[in-house]
Structure formats: C-alpha cells, structure tokens
Amino acid sequence: GENVEQHPSTLSVQEGDSAVIKCTYSDSASNYFPWYKQELGKGPQLIIDIRSNVGEKKDQRIAVTLNKTAKHFSLHITETQPEDSAVYFCAASINTGTASKLTFGTGTRLQVTL
Amino acid sequence: EAQVTQNPRYLITVTGKKLTVTCSQNMNHEYMSWYRQDPGLGLRQIYYSMNVEVTDKGDVPEGYKVSRKEKRNFPLILESPSPNQTSLYFCASSLRGGAKGYTFGSGTRLTVV
C-alpha cells in the first residue's frame, strides 16, 4: 500500500519567515495530494491540494509543489503569522475506482514565534 | 451549516466496558470514514463506508466495529475497549468517496484505563 513520510515533525519559525514542510510518497499511482491544517481542539481542514498533472499551485501565502519523478511534494508558507501555528498533515490519494483512499503523513507541528 | 458532528468530545472509560462514539453528517454524503490519530503516527483509517449497509476495513480495524444503517450516521463501536485504544478519533465524510472534499468532525478524545 501507499506510504507517506513527512518531515520535519516540528518546525519553529519567526513571524514573517517562510516555512517548508516536505512529504514523500511511495506509490506512483497516487494522483491527488491534499494538505490539511489542524488547529488545537479541531479536526483537520483542507487548506490546499494539488493533482498529479500540475507541478505547482498557489493560494495567497501558501503554495504546494509536486515532483512526480521524485515522488515528493512540499508545502510552502510565506510571511508566516501566529495564526499559522498548527499541525499540518500531507496526504496522498489513489483513486481505486469506487473510492479514494487517503494515506496521511505523520504531521508537522508548526510554531510561529513573535 | 454543513458539518460532521461527533459525540462525545471527551470520554474516559474502563477496560472492557462497551462504548459507542456517534458520528452524523448533514451533507448527504455517501462516504464516511473513521480515523484514529496517535502521536508520531498521523491519521490511520479504521473503517469506512461507501453507502448505507456497505462497510469495509481500513488499515487498523482490530477491536472496532461500525454500522451504517442510515446515510447520515456512522457510529464507531468498541465492544471491549483496551488501553491501546486510547487515542483521538475523527469521523470524516465526502460526497462519493472522493478524496477531495473530505470534511472532518471535531474529534473524540478517548481514554481507556
């Protein structure tokens, strides 16, 4: 089955700096890569996603890049703010025909310090 | 408001005492799923359901049961909880099983002593 590795497990940056979280996946059939943000006491929420036919996608201060050849994808957050502090999960999905199975990374706790 | 509702939010129980965590969605989603979240392990799928009366095992189904008698509800049942089932549990749903559009509940923190 699919295996998703995520690094780093914790990341501390100063407000205004950039943060990068990296994930690798094992199954070349994976074709959808979402990123989730989990704030304290809440469930994960989708913040950005990318499909395998696209190399990069941006949404304001966040961007995701995908390298299919190397089987890795990354989340980039620029101009970090205290409200970006949360746990971030990457995931990879294989469309099985009847359902898509999401396999999650182990999470990155991002702390943005003042 | 479109949402996935889990109850209870917090639960402390003793080993062997049967319990049920409820999950309900109001979006008419066909697909529902349960995950457990453990430090250093991320989110792992326990069971999922493609539609009413259709359920299947995820990656870590041992010790859990589910049922899907109605489209909106997908309860998670622990017949005989053990301490290794202490975890944070999330229910999620999506329209037709597509990974895009997953909506998660707020979580249930379960402690088994």
HADDOCK unambig.tbl for C-alpha pairs under 7 A between the chains (distance, minus, plus):
assign (segid A and resid 41 and name CA) (segid B and resid 106 and name CA) 6.94 0.50 0.50
assign (segid A and resid 42 and name CA) (segid B and resid 106 and name CA) 4.68 0.50 0.50
assign (segid A and resid 42 and name CA) (segid B and resid 107 and name CA) 6.68 0.50 0.50
assign (segid A and resid 43 and name CA) (segid B and resid 104 and name CA) 5.49 0.50 0.50
assign (segid A and resid 43 and name CA) (segid B and resid 105 and name CA) 5.56 0.50 0.50
assign (segid A and resid 43 and name CA) (segid B and resid 106 and name CA) 4.40 0.50 0.50
assign (segid A and resid 43 and name CA) (segid B and resid 107 and name CA) 5.94 0.50 0.50
assign (segid A and resid 44 and name CA) (segid B and resid 104 and name CA) 6.21 0.50 0.50
assign (segid A and resid 93 and name CA) (segid B and resid 99 and name CA) 6.59 0.50 0.50
assign (segid A and resid 99 and name CA) (segid B and resid 97 and name CA) 4.50 0.50 0.50
assign (segid A and resid 99 and name CA) (segid B and resid 98 and name CA) 5.91 0.50 0.50
assign (segid A and resid 100 and name CA) (segid B and resid 97 and name CA) 5.79 0.50 0.50
assign (segid A and resid 100 and name CA) (segid B and resid 98 and name CA) 5.24 0.50 0.50
assign (segid A and resid 100 and name CA) (segid B and resid 99 and name CA) 5.35 0.50 0.50
assign (segid A and resid 101 and name CA) (segid B and resid 99 and name CA) 6.95 0.50 0.50
assign (segid A and resid 102 and name CA) (segid B and resid 99 and name CA) 6.42 0.50 0.50
assign (segid A and resid 104 and name CA) (segid B and resid 42 and name CA) 6.28 0.50 0.50
assign (segid A and resid 104 and name CA) (segid B and resid 43 and name CA) 5.86 0.50 0.50
assign (segid A and resid 105 and name CA) (segid B and resid 42 and name CA) 5.77 0.50 0.50
assign (segid A and resid 106 and name CA) (segid B and resid 40 and name CA) 5.56 0.50 0.50
assign (segid A and resid 106 and name CA) (segid B and resid 41 and name CA) 5.00 0.50 0.50
assign (segid A and resid 106 and name CA) (segid B and resid 42 and name CA) 3.78 0.50 0.50
assign (segid A and resid 107 and name CA) (segid B and resid 42 and name CA) 5.78 0.50 0.50
